Amino acid sequence: MDIFDALEQRVEQLVARKKTLEEENAALRAEVARLAEEKKAVAARIDGLMEKLQEELEP
């Protein structure tokens, strides 16, 4: 294998690794977005419960 074959193989490996990392990054970003929405929903439910409790406790 000459130097150009080795270089070509290394470039192909790096391109494949870049693609894999980009896909992983996209999946992680989607997971972060999903968790942020879930966090918002939980916070909204807690706020609603707190308001309801506060209304019940007021004279």
N, C-alpha and C positions, 0 to 999 in steps of 0.2 A: 504494500500500500504506500503510495507516495504521499508527500506532504499535502497535496491538493485534495486527495481523497479523504485524508484525516480531517482537514479543515472543513470540507464539505459535510462530512458526517457530524462534526461538532456543531456547525451552523444549523443543521437540521435538528439536532438535539435541542439546541437553544430555542429555536423557533417553536418546537413542540412544547417545550417547557413554558414558554411565554404564553402559548395558547391555553395550556392547562391552568396556569396562574390567572389568566384573564377570566376563564370560566369559573374558577373557584372564587375569585373576587366578586363576580356578578352574583353568584349564589349567596355569598356572605352579605352582600349589600341587600339582597332581597330578604334575607333572614333578619337583618337589622331593621329594615322597614316594617316587616311583619311584627317584630317584637315591639317596635315603637307604637304601632297601632294598637297592639294588645295592651301596652302600658297605658295608653290614652283611655282605652275602654275601661280598664280597671280603675283608673283615677276618677273617671266620670261616675262609675258606680259607687265608689267610696264617697265622692262628693254628694251624690244623691242621698245616700244613707245618712251622712252627717247632717244634711239639711233636714231630713225627715226627723232625725233624732232631736235636733235643735228645736224644731217646731213643736215637738211633743213635750219638750222640757220647759218651754217658755210658758209662763202663767197667763 
